[in-house]
Amino acid sequence: MKRLTTTICLFTSLLLGYAQHTVRLNLAKTIELANESSLAAFRHKNMYQSSYWEYRTYKANRLPSLTLDLMPAQYYRYITQRYDSDSDTDVYRLQQMFCASGGLSIHQNFDWLGGTFYIDSNLEYMRNFGETKSTQFSSIPLRIGYSQSLIGYNAFRWERKIEPLKFERAKKEFIYNTEVLSQEAVRHFFNLAMAQADHRLAKENMTSTDTLYKIGLERQKIAAISQADLLTLQLDRVNAQNTLENAQMVLKRATFALALFLNMDKDTKIEIDLPGRPHDISIPVEEALEMAKTNNPQYLHQRQNVLEAERNVNKTRVESRLNASVNASIGFNQVAETFKGAYSNPLHQELVSVSISIPLVDWGVRKGKYNMAKNNLNVAKIAARQEEINLEEEVSMTINDFIIQKRMIASAEEAWELAEIAYNQTKKRFIIGKADVSSLTLSLARQQEAQKNYISSLQNYWLNYYKIRQLTLHDFATGISLADRFDFDNGKYR
């Protein structure tokens, strides 16, 4: 009794283990798992996060920054040259000094002009040792200033144009890569569906050829079939066995590929549910082209390239002329032997400085850089136009293929049904001796080919559907932009 109980428990455990490794997937679930669990999905999410933090850095640079600078301790002991007025000679003297300093500053970039406002305050302490001992505190309680390049290159203004576009492109690329991943999931899904269909047909063919061969043996005994036809039936059975073994290998590889793609255990058994005939989806070409121009990250990439080229032209043109900058500040400062005295009756401190740099002779270096930047801008504009033409062509051709595949699914499904009926009728006629081996073999081949054509039509339809979504970032089934449905925090659609 105990042995029987142990055997039952072991058998139950095996069944449970088998069930845990069996997954049934339809197309929608496969795409969902690909966008949630695959390694490619993790990579795309991290690429987006990198762009997100780059944009956050740009936004943070537009806000005031508070900085604390400290030098807690600094000690000098060295011999230095000094002038001795008593002897009217230069002498070497030993110097020992301890100093410390600290400062607090606030900076605010001013994008429109390209300058920087700043407010700072600092305190310095210095203690001299040796023959003459002294202690001093130097303070700047408050100083307000502004620095500005008068006719120079304004990097802040160009950042305001380029950085938001870069981040918008990063978001669109995240969705774009998700749709590329969906297409890859469709390929793996239908590869496995085709492999399972081939395996199922191979098993049915093996059973059928074995049955027909046995029938042939019985019919030969009564001279109702020739030896050549019997050998043909035997050959069909051998070929069916070889086909079944090959189908088993292909099925195993396709199952492993899909499990690996979905980041599942490699021993997972996957059962496929083929999608039915898709709903009628209308995709106007002009609307799709408009959506592609608005959403496709390739368009945004080319716009970014043109803006960056224009920025370089502006930078090289400004730098080829004279450059002038101004730095002005007003505040207070004081020096005293005590900390309290350093902040008593502070004196006014004003600073205004203007610097000018005028290129005189550089042998055409600046002019060459400017001309190179202009040529690069022309190249960027041509590349942007060429990319736009290529994308328009790709969108139009993909929609045309989508419409054709939509019609082909219906005809492929009808052909499969007719081929299956024809094969069953031919098989019945062969059993009763009213059809020959060649007709049966041809009918079986047509039935198998029709099923494969139907699966292939479904695959091409869904590949074109998700490619249109990828190119336009728009869901024409619901009429909603994919960006409006996308959860950028979790990397999936809501």
Secondary structure, 3 states (H helix, E strand, C coil): CHHHHHHHHHHHHHHHHHHHCEEEECHHHHHHHHHHHCHHHHHHHHHHHHHHHHHHHHHHHCCCEEEEEEEEEEEEEEEEEEEECCCCEEEEEEEEEEEEEEEEEEEEEECCCCEEEEEEEEEEEEEEECCCCEEEEEEEEEEEEEEEECCCCCHHHHHHHHHHHHHHHHHHHHHHHHHHHHHHHHHHHHHHHHHHHHHHHHHHHHHHHHHHHHHHHHHHHCCCCCHHHHHHHHHHHHHHHHHHHHHHHHHHHHHHHHHHHCCCCCCCEEEECCCCCCCCCCCCHHHHHHHHHHHCHHHHHHHHHHHHHHHHHHHHHHHCCCEEEEEEEEEEEEEECCHHHHCCCCEEEEEEEEEEECCCCCCCHHHHHHHHHHHHHHHHHHHHHHHHHHHHHHHHHHHHHHHHHHHHHHHHHHHHHHHHHHHHHHHHHHHCCCCCHHHHHHHHHHHHHHHHHHHHHHHHHHHHHHHHHHHHCEECCCCEEHHHHEECCCCEEC
